[in-house]
Amino acid sequence: MTKTVRLVDIDGEQLGVVQTTEALRIAREKGLDLVLVAPSANPPVARIMDYGKYKYEKDKRKKEAKKKTKQSQLKEMKFRIRIDEHDFQTKTNRIKEFLEKGSKVRVVIMFRGREIVFSDKGREILERVADQLQLISDIDRPPKLEGRDMWMILKPKAAPQGGKDNGQQSKDEAS
C-alpha cells in the first residue's frame, strides 16, 4: 500500500492528499470504511464510505439492469406430417404462449422414412401455423428443408408503444 492517498469524504468533498494511516484513522472515527477507488491514479484515490451499503447498492443496480434486458430464448416445437387436429391446436397454443412471453420459436416438421416425399405437406403445416399466429408473430426465417427436417422460426411481433396500457384503459372506461 502506498504512503499517501488523495482522500474523498462520504459527501464527495476532497480532503486533499493525506498519509494512509491518517486516512484510516479518519474513516474509523466516522465508523466507516476506507475504499481504494482509483488505485492507478497518482496518488491513489481513496474514499470514505460504508462499504457494505455501497456493495448492496451496486448489486441492486446490477439486478435492475439485468431485469431490464430482455432474454430472448429460442424454443422449439416439433410436428409430424400426420398430426390430428387437436394435437395441432394444442401445439399451436403452446407456441402462442412462448411468443407472448417474448421467445422466438423454431417450428420443426420431422419426416420419417418415406414421408420426406411429402415435403409439400410439411410446408403446408408450417404455413398453417404461421397463418394462425400471424396476429402475434412474424416469420423470422422462412420454411427451409434441412436433412429430414423442415423448419421455420417465428418471432414475436414488436409491440406498439404503450400497447397493453391503451387496451386496459379502454376496458376501464367502458365500465
PyMOL commands that place a pseudoatom at each C-alpha (Angstrom):
pseudoatom trace, name=CA, resn=MET, resi=1, chain=A, elem=C, hetatm=0, pos=[0.000, 0.000, 0.000]
pseudoatom trace, name=CA, resn=THR, resi=2, chain=A, elem=C, hetatm=0, pos=[1.221, 3.489, -0.783]
pseudoatom trace, name=CA, resn=LYS, resi=3, chain=A, elem=C, hetatm=0, pos=[2.146, 6.017, 1.878]
pseudoatom trace, name=CA, resn=THR, resi=4, chain=A, elem=C, hetatm=0, pos=[-0.188, 8.791, 0.688]
pseudoatom trace, name=CA, resn=VAL, resi=5, chain=A, elem=C, hetatm=0, pos=[-3.681, 8.836, -0.844]
pseudoatom trace, name=CA, resn=ARG, resi=6, chain=A, elem=C, hetatm=0, pos=[-5.985, 11.508, -2.211]
pseudoatom trace, name=CA, resn=LEU, resi=7, chain=A, elem=C, hetatm=0, pos=[-8.876, 11.338, 0.265]
pseudoatom trace, name=CA, resn=VAL, resi=8, chain=A, elem=C, hetatm=0, pos=[-12.528, 11.933, -0.639]
pseudoatom trace, name=CA, resn=ASP, resi=9, chain=A, elem=C, hetatm=0, pos=[-15.138, 12.279, 2.124]
pseudoatom trace, name=CA, resn=ILE, resi=10, chain=A, elem=C, hetatm=0, pos=[-18.507, 10.467, 2.185]
pseudoatom trace, name=CA, resn=ASP, resi=11, chain=A, elem=C, hetatm=0, pos=[-20.168, 13.628, 0.805]
pseudoatom trace, name=CA, resn=GLY, resi=12, chain=A, elem=C, hetatm=0, pos=[-17.760, 13.739, -2.153]
pseudoatom trace, name=CA, resn=GLU, resi=13, chain=A, elem=C, hetatm=0, pos=[-15.723, 16.569, -0.624]
pseudoatom trace, name=CA, resn=GLN, resi=14, chain=A, elem=C, hetatm=0, pos=[-11.984, 16.382, -1.388]
pseudoatom trace, name=CA, resn=LEU, resi=15, chain=A, elem=C, hetatm=0, pos=[-9.906, 16.330, 1.797]
pseudoatom trace, name=CA, resn=GLY, resi=16, chain=A, elem=C, hetatm=0, pos=[-6.616, 16.514, -0.111]
pseudoatom trace, name=CA, resn=VAL, resi=17, chain=A, elem=C, hetatm=0, pos=[-3.542, 14.280, -0.100]
pseudoatom trace, name=CA, resn=VAL, resi=18, chain=A, elem=C, hetatm=0, pos=[-3.007, 12.646, 3.315]
pseudoatom trace, name=CA, resn=GLN, resi=19, chain=A, elem=C, hetatm=0, pos=[-0.990, 9.810, 4.817]
pseudoatom trace, name=CA, resn=THR, resi=20, chain=A, elem=C, hetatm=0, pos=[-2.657, 6.385, 4.520]
pseudoatom trace, name=CA, resn=THR, resi=21, chain=A, elem=C, hetatm=0, pos=[-2.596, 5.908, 8.292]
pseudoatom trace, name=CA, resn=GLU, resi=22, chain=A, elem=C, hetatm=0, pos=[-4.267, 9.300, 8.768]
pseudoatom trace, name=CA, resn=ALA, resi=23, chain=A, elem=C, hetatm=0, pos=[-6.976, 8.379, 6.198]
pseudoatom trace, name=CA, resn=LEU, resi=24, chain=A, elem=C, hetatm=0, pos=[-7.653, 5.101, 8.025]
pseudoatom trace, name=CA, resn=ARG, resi=25, chain=A, elem=C, hetatm=0, pos=[-7.896, 6.950, 11.353]
pseudoatom trace, name=CA, resn=ILE, resi=26, chain=A, elem=C, hetatm=0, pos=[-10.425, 9.453, 9.916]
pseudoatom trace, name=CA, resn=ALA, resi=27, chain=A, elem=C, hetatm=0, pos=[-12.521, 6.608, 8.466]
pseudoatom trace, name=CA, resn=ARG, resi=28, chain=A, elem=C, hetatm=0, pos=[-12.510, 4.700, 11.786]
pseudoatom trace, name=CA, resn=GLU, resi=29, chain=A, elem=C, hetatm=0, pos=[-13.536, 7.834, 13.718]
pseudoatom trace, name=CA, resn=LYS, resi=30, chain=A, elem=C, hetatm=0, pos=[-16.591, 8.143, 11.471]
pseudoatom trace, name=CA, resn=GLY, resi=31, chain=A, elem=C, hetatm=0, pos=[-17.321, 4.412, 11.787]
pseudoatom trace, name=CA, resn=LEU, resi=32, chain=A, elem=C, hetatm=0, pos=[-16.891, 3.904, 8.041]
pseudoatom trace, name=CA, resn=ASP, resi=33, chain=A, elem=C, hetatm=0, pos=[-14.528, 2.107, 5.655]
pseudoatom trace, name=CA, resn=LEU, resi=34, chain=A, elem=C, hetatm=0, pos=[-11.651, 3.411, 3.546]
pseudoatom trace, name=CA, resn=VAL, resi=35, chain=A, elem=C, hetatm=0, pos=[-12.074, 2.138, -0.019]
pseudoatom trace, name=CA, resn=LEU, resi=36, chain=A, elem=C, hetatm=0, pos=[-9.457, 2.491, -2.748]
pseudoatom trace, name=CA, resn=VAL, resi=37, chain=A, elem=C, hetatm=0, pos=[-11.457, 3.860, -5.705]
pseudoatom trace, name=CA, resn=ALA, resi=38, chain=A, elem=C, hetatm=0, pos=[-8.732, 4.620, -8.270]
pseudoatom trace, name=CA, resn=PRO, resi=39, chain=A, elem=C, hetatm=0, pos=[-5.588, 2.639, -7.414]
pseudoatom trace, name=CA, resn=SER, resi=40, chain=A, elem=C, hetatm=0, pos=[-3.824, 3.535, -10.680]
pseudoatom trace, name=CA, resn=ALA, resi=41, chain=A, elem=C, hetatm=0, pos=[-4.017, 7.314, -10.096]
pseudoatom trace, name=CA, resn=ASN, resi=42, chain=A, elem=C, hetatm=0, pos=[-1.035, 9.191, -8.711]
pseudoatom trace, name=CA, resn=PRO, resi=43, chain=A, elem=C, hetatm=0, pos=[-1.528, 9.434, -5.752]
pseudoatom trace, name=CA, resn=PRO, resi=44, chain=A, elem=C, hetatm=0, pos=[-4.235, 6.711, -5.480]
pseudoatom trace, name=CA, resn=VAL, resi=45, chain=A, elem=C, hetatm=0, pos=[-7.755, 7.933, -4.697]
pseudoatom trace, name=CA, resn=ALA, resi=46, chain=A, elem=C, hetatm=0, pos=[-9.410, 6.564, -1.543]
pseudoatom trace, name=CA, resn=ARG, resi=47, chain=A, elem=C, hetatm=0, pos=[-12.967, 7.286, -0.454]
pseudoatom trace, name=CA, resn=ILE, resi=48, chain=A, elem=C, hetatm=0, pos=[-14.540, 7.130, 2.987]
pseudoatom trace, name=CA, resn=MET, resi=49, chain=A, elem=C, hetatm=0, pos=[-17.809, 5.167, 2.732]
pseudoatom trace, name=CA, resn=ASP, resi=50, chain=A, elem=C, hetatm=0, pos=[-19.916, 2.381, 4.197]
pseudoatom trace, name=CA, resn=TYR, resi=51, chain=A, elem=C, hetatm=0, pos=[-18.611, -0.460, 2.038]
pseudoatom trace, name=CA, resn=GLY, resi=52, chain=A, elem=C, hetatm=0, pos=[-21.482, -2.840, 2.882]
pseudoatom trace, name=CA, resn=LYS, resi=53, chain=A, elem=C, hetatm=0, pos=[-24.059, -0.284, 1.778]
pseudoatom trace, name=CA, resn=TYR, resi=54, chain=A, elem=C, hetatm=0, pos=[-22.012, 0.557, -1.342]
pseudoatom trace, name=CA, resn=LYS, resi=55, chain=A, elem=C, hetatm=0, pos=[-21.797, -3.119, -2.326]
pseudoatom trace, name=CA, resn=TYR, resi=56, chain=A, elem=C, hetatm=0, pos=[-25.534, -3.620, -1.686]
pseudoatom trace, name=CA, resn=GLU, resi=57, chain=A, elem=C, hetatm=0, pos=[-26.444, -0.619, -3.878]
pseudoatom trace, name=CA, resn=LYS, resi=58, chain=A, elem=C, hetatm=0, pos=[-24.097, -1.793, -6.631]
pseudoatom trace, name=CA, resn=ASP, resi=59, chain=A, elem=C, hetatm=0, pos=[-25.623, -5.306, -6.631]
pseudoatom trace, name=CA, resn=LYS, resi=60, chain=A, elem=C, hetatm=0, pos=[-29.123, -3.808, -6.616]
pseudoatom trace, name=CA, resn=ARG, resi=61, chain=A, elem=C, hetatm=0, pos=[-28.337, -1.669, -9.698]
pseudoatom trace, name=CA, resn=LYS, resi=62, chain=A, elem=C, hetatm=0, pos=[-26.839, -4.703, -11.424]
pseudoatom trace, name=CA, resn=LYS, resi=63, chain=A, elem=C, hetatm=0, pos=[-30.005, -6.765, -10.779]
pseudoatom trace, name=CA, resn=GLU, resi=64, chain=A, elem=C, hetatm=0, pos=[-32.217, -3.939, -12.073]
pseudoatom trace, name=CA, resn=ALA, resi=65, chain=A, elem=C, hetatm=0, pos=[-30.159, -3.704, -15.254]
pseudoatom trace, name=CA, resn=LYS, resi=66, chain=A, elem=C, hetatm=0, pos=[-30.402, -7.467, -15.699]
pseudoatom trace, name=CA, resn=LYS, resi=67, chain=A, elem=C, hetatm=0, pos=[-34.197, -7.331, -15.295]
pseudoatom trace, name=CA, resn=LYS, resi=68, chain=A, elem=C, hetatm=0, pos=[-34.492, -4.666, -17.964]
pseudoatom trace, name=CA, resn=THR, resi=69, chain=A, elem=C, hetatm=0, pos=[-32.524, -6.608, -20.571]
pseudoatom trace, name=CA, resn=LYS, resi=70, chain=A, elem=C, hetatm=0, pos=[-34.931, -8.999, -22.199]
pseudoatom trace, name=CA, resn=GLN, resi=71, chain=A, elem=C, hetatm=0, pos=[-33.612, -12.516, -22.609]
pseudoatom trace, name=CA, resn=SER, resi=72, chain=A, elem=C, hetatm=0, pos=[-34.883, -13.851, -25.910]
pseudoatom trace, name=CA, resn=GLN, resi=73, chain=A, elem=C, hetatm=0, pos=[-34.790, -17.612, -25.870]
pseudoatom trace, name=CA, resn=LEU, resi=74, chain=A, elem=C, hetatm=0, pos=[-35.254, -19.939, -28.823]
pseudoatom trace, name=CA, resn=LYS, resi=75, chain=A, elem=C, hetatm=0, pos=[-37.922, -22.540, -28.075]
pseudoatom trace, name=CA, resn=GLU, resi=76, chain=A, elem=C, hetatm=0, pos=[-38.693, -25.484, -30.332]
pseudoatom trace, name=CA, resn=MET, resi=77, chain=A, elem=C, hetatm=0, pos=[-41.955, -27.235, -31.208]
pseudoatom trace, name=CA, resn=LYS, resi=78, chain=A, elem=C, hetatm=0, pos=[-41.904, -30.436, -33.265]
pseudoatom trace, name=CA, resn=PHE, resi=79, chain=A, elem=C, hetatm=0, pos=[-44.695, -31.565, -35.568]
pseudoatom trace, name=CA, resn=ARG, resi=80, chain=A, elem=C, hetatm=0, pos=[-45.203, -34.631, -37.772]
pseudoatom trace, name=CA, resn=ILE, resi=81, chain=A, elem=C, hetatm=0, pos=[-46.952, -34.541, -41.136]
pseudoatom trace, name=CA, resn=ARG, resi=82, chain=A, elem=C, hetatm=0, pos=[-49.608, -36.937, -39.840]
pseudoatom trace, name=CA, resn=ILE, resi=83, chain=A, elem=C, hetatm=0, pos=[-50.920, -34.805, -36.976]
pseudoatom trace, name=CA, resn=ASP, resi=84, chain=A, elem=C, hetatm=0, pos=[-54.507, -34.784, -35.718]
pseudoatom trace, name=CA, resn=GLU, resi=85, chain=A, elem=C, hetatm=0, pos=[-56.410, -31.509, -35.421]
pseudoatom trace, name=CA, resn=HIS, resi=86, chain=A, elem=C, hetatm=0, pos=[-56.489, -31.494, -31.609]
pseudoatom trace, name=CA, resn=ASP, resi=87, chain=A, elem=C, hetatm=0, pos=[-52.736, -32.123, -31.366]
pseudoatom trace, name=CA, resn=PHE, resi=88, chain=A, elem=C, hetatm=0, pos=[-52.145, -29.362, -33.913]
pseudoatom trace, name=CA, resn=GLN, resi=89, chain=A, elem=C, hetatm=0, pos=[-54.252, -26.901, -31.893]
pseudoatom trace, name=CA, resn=THR, resi=90, chain=A, elem=C, hetatm=0, pos=[-52.532, -27.860, -28.620]
pseudoatom trace, name=CA, resn=LYS, resi=91, chain=A, elem=C, hetatm=0, pos=[-49.059, -27.347, -30.080]
pseudoatom trace, name=CA, resn=THR, resi=92, chain=A, elem=C, hetatm=0, pos=[-50.111, -24.091, -31.752]
pseudoatom trace, name=CA, resn=ASN, resi=93, chain=A, elem=C, hetatm=0, pos=[-51.471, -22.797, -28.424]
pseudoatom trace, name=CA, resn=ARG, resi=94, chain=A, elem=C, hetatm=0, pos=[-48.163, -23.690, -26.740]
pseudoatom trace, name=CA, resn=ILE, resi=95, chain=A, elem=C, hetatm=0, pos=[-46.261, -21.783, -29.456]
pseudoatom trace, name=CA, resn=LYS, resi=96, chain=A, elem=C, hetatm=0, pos=[-48.583, -18.827, -28.824]
pseudoatom trace, name=CA, resn=GLU, resi=97, chain=A, elem=C, hetatm=0, pos=[-47.639, -18.890, -25.107]
pseudoatom trace, name=CA, resn=PHE, resi=98, chain=A, elem=C, hetatm=0, pos=[-43.922, -18.883, -25.968]
pseudoatom trace, name=CA, resn=LEU, resi=99, chain=A, elem=C, hetatm=0, pos=[-44.380, -15.935, -28.342]
pseudoatom trace, name=CA, resn=GLU, resi=100, chain=A, elem=C, hetatm=0, pos=[-46.391, -13.956, -25.781]
pseudoatom trace, name=CA, resn=LYS, resi=101, chain=A, elem=C, hetatm=0, pos=[-43.538, -14.398, -23.291]
pseudoatom trace, name=CA, resn=GLY, resi=102, chain=A, elem=C, hetatm=0, pos=[-41.162, -12.894, -25.873]
pseudoatom trace, name=CA, resn=SER, resi=103, chain=A, elem=C, hetatm=0, pos=[-39.352, -16.038, -27.036]
pseudoatom trace, name=CA, resn=LYS, resi=104, chain=A, elem=C, hetatm=0, pos=[-38.614, -16.976, -30.613]
pseudoatom trace, name=CA, resn=VAL, resi=105, chain=A, elem=C, hetatm=0, pos=[-39.970, -20.369, -31.666]
pseudoatom trace, name=CA, resn=ARG, resi=106, chain=A, elem=C, hetatm=0, pos=[-38.434, -22.830, -34.093]
pseudoatom trace, name=CA, resn=VAL, resi=107, chain=A, elem=C, hetatm=0, pos=[-41.269, -24.866, -35.631]
pseudoatom trace, name=CA, resn=VAL, resi=108, chain=A, elem=C, hetatm=0, pos=[-39.977, -28.203, -36.945]
pseudoatom trace, name=CA, resn=ILE, resi=109, chain=A, elem=C, hetatm=0, pos=[-41.686, -30.775, -39.168]
pseudoatom trace, name=CA, resn=MET, resi=110, chain=A, elem=C, hetatm=0, pos=[-39.963, -34.143, -38.743]
pseudoatom trace, name=CA, resn=PHE, resi=111, chain=A, elem=C, hetatm=0, pos=[-40.087, -36.599, -41.634]
pseudoatom trace, name=CA, resn=ARG, resi=112, chain=A, elem=C, hetatm=0, pos=[-39.599, -40.332, -41.023]
pseudoatom trace, name=CA, resn=GLY, resi=113, chain=A, elem=C, hetatm=0, pos=[-38.907, -42.899, -43.707]
pseudoatom trace, name=CA, resn=ARG, resi=114, chain=A, elem=C, hetatm=0, pos=[-40.677, -42.143, -46.985]
pseudoatom trace, name=CA, resn=GLU, resi=115, chain=A, elem=C, hetatm=0, pos=[-42.549, -39.164, -45.516]
pseudoatom trace, name=CA, resn=ILE, resi=116, chain=A, elem=C, hetatm=0, pos=[-39.822, -36.931, -46.981]
pseudoatom trace, name=CA, resn=VAL, resi=117, chain=A, elem=C, hetatm=0, pos=[-41.523, -37.415, -50.364]
pseudoatom trace, name=CA, resn=PHE, resi=118, chain=A, elem=C, hetatm=0, pos=[-44.429, -35.339, -48.994]
pseudoatom trace, name=CA, resn=SER, resi=119, chain=A, elem=C, hetatm=0, pos=[-42.342, -32.288, -48.108]
pseudoatom trace, name=CA, resn=ASP, resi=120, chain=A, elem=C, hetatm=0, pos=[-45.064, -30.078, -49.644]
pseudoatom trace, name=CA, resn=LYS, resi=121, chain=A, elem=C, hetatm=0, pos=[-47.438, -31.314, -46.918]
pseudoatom trace, name=CA, resn=GLY, resi=122, chain=A, elem=C, hetatm=0, pos=[-44.873, -30.284, -44.300]
pseudoatom trace, name=CA, resn=ARG, resi=123, chain=A, elem=C, hetatm=0, pos=[-44.663, -26.817, -45.848]
pseudoatom trace, name=CA, resn=GLU, resi=124, chain=A, elem=C, hetatm=0, pos=[-48.497, -26.580, -45.682]
pseudoatom trace, name=CA, resn=ILE, resi=125, chain=A, elem=C, hetatm=0, pos=[-48.412, -27.343, -41.945]
pseudoatom trace, name=CA, resn=LEU, resi=126, chain=A, elem=C, hetatm=0, pos=[-45.768, -24.660, -41.358]
pseudoatom trace, name=CA, resn=GLU, resi=127, chain=A, elem=C, hetatm=0, pos=[-47.794, -22.134, -43.366]
pseudoatom trace, name=CA, resn=ARG, resi=128, chain=A, elem=C, hetatm=0, pos=[-50.915, -23.069, -41.400]
pseudoatom trace, name=CA, resn=VAL, resi=129, chain=A, elem=C, hetatm=0, pos=[-49.074, -22.468, -38.106]
pseudoatom trace, name=CA, resn=ALA, resi=130, chain=A, elem=C, hetatm=0, pos=[-47.824, -19.097, -39.389]
pseudoatom trace, name=CA, resn=ASP, resi=131, chain=A, elem=C, hetatm=0, pos=[-51.355, -18.130, -40.533]
pseudoatom trace, name=CA, resn=GLN, resi=132, chain=A, elem=C, hetatm=0, pos=[-52.907, -18.994, -37.166]
pseudoatom trace, name=CA, resn=LEU, resi=133, chain=A, elem=C, hetatm=0, pos=[-50.290, -16.950, -35.311]
pseudoatom trace, name=CA, resn=GLN, resi=134, chain=A, elem=C, hetatm=0, pos=[-49.962, -14.031, -37.747]
pseudoatom trace, name=CA, resn=LEU, resi=135, chain=A, elem=C, hetatm=0, pos=[-51.531, -11.550, -35.294]
pseudoatom trace, name=CA, resn=ILE, resi=136, chain=A, elem=C, hetatm=0, pos=[-48.830, -12.090, -32.661]
pseudoatom trace, name=CA, resn=SER, resi=137, chain=A, elem=C, hetatm=0, pos=[-45.823, -13.242, -34.707]
pseudoatom trace, name=CA, resn=ASP, resi=138, chain=A, elem=C, hetatm=0, pos=[-43.720, -12.608, -37.782]
pseudoatom trace, name=CA, resn=ILE, resi=139, chain=A, elem=C, hetatm=0, pos=[-41.704, -15.149, -39.728]
pseudoatom trace, name=CA, resn=ASP, resi=140, chain=A, elem=C, hetatm=0, pos=[-38.062, -14.617, -38.783]
pseudoatom trace, name=CA, resn=ARG, resi=141, chain=A, elem=C, hetatm=0, pos=[-36.766, -17.343, -41.110]
pseudoatom trace, name=CA, resn=PRO, resi=142, chain=A, elem=C, hetatm=0, pos=[-38.970, -18.854, -43.837]
pseudoatom trace, name=CA, resn=PRO, resi=143, chain=A, elem=C, hetatm=0, pos=[-39.507, -22.640, -44.145]
pseudoatom trace, name=CA, resn=LYS, resi=144, chain=A, elem=C, hetatm=0, pos=[-36.316, -24.499, -45.016]
pseudoatom trace, name=CA, resn=LEU, resi=145, chain=A, elem=C, hetatm=0, pos=[-35.709, -28.204, -45.673]
pseudoatom trace, name=CA, resn=GLU, resi=146, chain=A, elem=C, hetatm=0, pos=[-32.599, -29.419, -43.876]
pseudoatom trace, name=CA, resn=GLY, resi=147, chain=A, elem=C, hetatm=0, pos=[-31.914, -33.155, -43.883]
pseudoatom trace, name=CA, resn=ARG, resi=148, chain=A, elem=C, hetatm=0, pos=[-35.072, -34.913, -42.689]
pseudoatom trace, name=CA, resn=ASP, resi=149, chain=A, elem=C, hetatm=0, pos=[-36.471, -31.803, -41.009]
pseudoatom trace, name=CA, resn=MET, resi=150, chain=A, elem=C, hetatm=0, pos=[-38.259, -28.776, -42.390]
pseudoatom trace, name=CA, resn=TRP, resi=151, chain=A, elem=C, hetatm=0, pos=[-38.264, -25.763, -40.103]
pseudoatom trace, name=CA, resn=MET, resi=152, chain=A, elem=C, hetatm=0, pos=[-39.019, -22.077, -39.775]
pseudoatom trace, name=CA, resn=ILE, resi=153, chain=A, elem=C, hetatm=0, pos=[-38.519, -19.568, -36.985]
pseudoatom trace, name=CA, resn=LEU, resi=154, chain=A, elem=C, hetatm=0, pos=[-41.298, -17.329, -35.672]
pseudoatom trace, name=CA, resn=LYS, resi=155, chain=A, elem=C, hetatm=0, pos=[-40.562, -14.198, -33.657]
pseudoatom trace, name=CA, resn=PRO, resi=156, chain=A, elem=C, hetatm=0, pos=[-42.967, -12.131, -31.560]
pseudoatom trace, name=CA, resn=LYS, resi=157, chain=A, elem=C, hetatm=0, pos=[-44.317, -9.014, -33.253]
pseudoatom trace, name=CA, resn=ALA, resi=158, chain=A, elem=C, hetatm=0, pos=[-42.857, -5.785, -31.969]
pseudoatom trace, name=CA, resn=ALA, resi=159, chain=A, elem=C, hetatm=0, pos=[-45.420, -4.340, -29.564]
pseudoatom trace, name=CA, resn=PRO, resi=160, chain=A, elem=C, hetatm=0, pos=[-46.615, -0.818, -30.402]
pseudoatom trace, name=CA, resn=GLN, resi=161, chain=A, elem=C, hetatm=0, pos=[-45.620, 1.837, -27.854]
pseudoatom trace, name=CA, resn=GLY, resi=162, chain=A, elem=C, hetatm=0, pos=[-47.991, 1.579, -24.870]
pseudoatom trace, name=CA, resn=GLY, resi=163, chain=A, elem=C, hetatm=0, pos=[-49.980, -1.236, -26.490]
pseudoatom trace, name=CA, resn=LYS, resi=164, chain=A, elem=C, hetatm=0, pos=[-51.127, -3.024, -23.324]
pseudoatom trace, name=CA, resn=ASP, resi=165, chain=A, elem=C, hetatm=0, pos=[-51.797, 0.163, -21.362]
pseudoatom trace, name=CA, resn=ASN, resi=166, chain=A, elem=C, hetatm=0, pos=[-54.175, 1.529, -24.008]
pseudoatom trace, name=CA, resn=GLY, resi=167, chain=A, elem=C, hetatm=0, pos=[-56.180, -1.697, -24.069]
pseudoatom trace, name=CA, resn=GLN, resi=168, chain=A, elem=C, hetatm=0, pos=[-56.601, -1.696, -20.305]
pseudoatom trace, name=CA, resn=GLN, resi=169, chain=A, elem=C, hetatm=0, pos=[-57.669, 1.947, -20.249]
pseudoatom trace, name=CA, resn=SER, resi=170, chain=A, elem=C, hetatm=0, pos=[-60.404, 1.366, -22.798]
pseudoatom trace, name=CA, resn=LYS, resi=171, chain=A, elem=C, hetatm=0, pos=[-61.775, -1.550, -20.732]
pseudoatom trace, name=CA, resn=ASP, resi=172, chain=A, elem=C, hetatm=0, pos=[-61.819, 0.638, -17.608]
pseudoatom trace, name=CA, resn=GLU, resi=173, chain=A, elem=C, hetatm=0, pos=[-63.573, 3.485, -19.429]
pseudoatom trace, name=CA, resn=ALA, resi=174, chain=A, elem=C, hetatm=0, pos=[-66.228, 1.109, -20.777]
pseudoatom trace, name=CA, resn=SER, resi=175, chain=A, elem=C, hetatm=0, pos=[-67.210, 0.029, -17.234]
for i in range(1, 175): cmd.bond("trace and resi %d" % i, "trace and resi %d" % (i + 1))
show_as sticks, trace
zoom trace
